[in-house]
Amino acid sequence: MRIVDLRSDTVTKPSPEMWETLRSLENSDLGDDVEGEDPTVNKLEEKAAKLIGKEAALFVTSGTQGNLVSLLSLTNPGDEILLEELSHIYKNEVGSAARIGGLMIRTYPSIKGVPLFDQLQTLIRDKEDIHEPPTTLFSVENTHNYHGGVIVQPEVLKDMRDFSEKNSLKLHLDGARIFNAAVGLGVPVTEFTKHVDSVMFCLSKGLSCPVGSIVAGSKEFIKSARRYRKMLGGGMRQAAIIASFGLIALEPKWIKRLEEDHKNAKLLAEGIESYDLPINIDKPETNIVIVKLLQKTRIVKILNQLGKEGILSFNISKEKIRFVTHYGINEDDIQFSVQKIGNTLSKFLIYK
Ligand SMILES: Cc1ncc(COP(=O)(O)O)c(C=O)c1O
């Protein structure tokens, strides 16, 4: 049976070039990374730091671990941090900032990831008041997953930087898909990252590595992040085996490939929209398509039926289905998906 897996860009398999790189590894390319002795990991971290425009970088096991070591490095237990209300750190990282970091979490509302700064100002605690915990960190997600892969523009990040400086906050970027943002706008990734103290990006999403993420920032920040990674059990030994894929993933050609995913997301959105159903789809800016159902229905039944038809997807709320395009999905898969999704939705939703 033909399966098109649009659940996430995390389901990608490595490219032939990645396999080739893995096969060509020799013992001399491997070392103990906890001791900083794995030449391949060191190469990857240097390459990532340069590309992202930061002093240093650290290879971590996952995006979740990368976000957590960043928060731990930039705060103290008892601090309050500002997270966007639909952000991955707030919704999907098991409350680790509170559980492990001892951090108070305050959420801020946004319009597609962009905060309303006046409102944001009211969330900052009074540092002089001995009754209040200090607000010390502000986090932004880009592209924003639950808002449909939208790009938070570099000018907005600049405003966030100014806001953070004014209020003595550290600024963290959950840039799990920051290269989608850069490619989507056609600007260097540093246009985003230059405004933040720390950034996490994933190798294991659109960049299609099997494992791993990168955290980047100042040398001092990375020194601390490395300690926290060890504390969290993320100190790896001969990690060249997984890091080698990242060296391919960070090549310009491979980053540019994300354009294909964005093109496919647009085709998918346009195709589904052509069915004239009671749904709403915002024009995708990157590789995520969110279909909002405008009629009350059992969304799980729709997902199950789609699964039976070979289209795998997730719902992100009771009314929104998310489809993510990625490496391994081609235009033909998109046409097939459009037909299956259009027909399935037609069975569950009533034409207006
Ligand atoms: C925006 C965002 N941040 C962080 C993560 C966490 O990445 P990981 O699954 O590697 O822990 C994800 C995963 O989907 C994500 O979408």
The ligand as a Gaussian input file, in Angstrom:
#p B3LYP/6-31G(d) Opt

LIG

0 1
 C        9.510000      24.087000      17.287000
 C       10.085000      22.848000      17.878000
 N       11.014000      22.950000      18.838000
 C       11.580000      21.882000      19.397000
 C       11.247000      20.614000      18.985000
 C       11.869000      19.429000      19.682000
 O       12.684000      18.671000      18.872000
 P       12.960000      17.115000      19.217000
 O       11.783000      16.363000      18.731000
 O       14.229000      16.822000      18.469000
 O       13.134000      17.002000      20.691000
 C       10.282000      20.444000      17.993000
 C        9.893000      19.088000      17.553000
 O        8.974000      18.870000      16.813000
 C        9.684000      21.589000      17.418000
 O        8.752000      21.496000      16.480000

